[in-house]
Amino acid sequence: MADEDVQKELEQLRAENARLKSHRTGQISLRVSEKGGVSVYGLGRFPVTLYQEQWEKLLAHTQEIRAFIADNRDRLKKKT
């Protein structure tokens, strides 16, 4: 490979690396998984994937989950 080609590829890789790093700024994104589940990205290292019925069941208990977190806030840890 010529030096010009190496430099061009290096610039492309740096641009792609910067793009990928900027995507991890705590933003949450949703995707449909290969198996048809809903995957939530941006919460941690790995996505959280549940099927539609599971999400609906979980979301139906939103108030209960929030109350549980509030009641146990002193025992819960925060990820830093």
N, C-alpha and C positions, 0 to 999 in steps of 0.2 A: 504494500500500500504506500502511496505517496504521502508525504507530510501534509499536503493540503487535504487529502481524504481523511487522514487521521484527525486533523484539527476540526474538520467539518463534522465528523462523527462525534467527537468529544463535545462540541458545542450542542449538538442535538441531544446527547445523553444528559448534559447538564440542564438543558431546558426541560427535558422530560422529568428529571429528578426534582427540579424546582416545582413543576406542576404537580407531581405526586405528593410532595411535602406540603404544598399549600392546600391540598384536598383534605389533609388530616388536621384541620384547624378546629376540631370539635364539632364540625357540621355533621348532622345526621342525614343519611340518605337511605332511601328504600329501593329495593330491587325485588324482582320475582326470581326465586331460586330455580335451579334446574329441575327440581322435583315439584315445583309449583307452590312453594311456600313464600311467605313474605319475610325478607331478610332486612334487618335494620343494621346499617353500618354507622360507625362513629361513636359507639358506646364504649368500646374496648378494643382489645387486640383482634378479636374475632367477631363476626356478625352474630346477631341473635336472630334465629330463624324459627318461625312457627307457622303452622298452617292457618288458613283463614279462620276456621272455627276456633282455634286456640286463641288467636288475637282477639276475636269477638268476645270470647269468654273472659279473657284477662281484662279487656277494656270495660266490660260490664261491671267489674269490681274496682274501678278507679278510685272511687271515694273511700272504699274500705282499705285499699292499699295506702292511700295518702294518710288516712287516720292512723293506720298501723305505724307508718314511718314517723308521724308526729309523736305518737305515744312512746316510741322507742328510740327517739332521736339521741338520747344520752348514751345508749348502748351501741348505736350504729357508728361505723367508721366511714370516713369520706376518703375516696381515692384521690391522691394528690399527684 
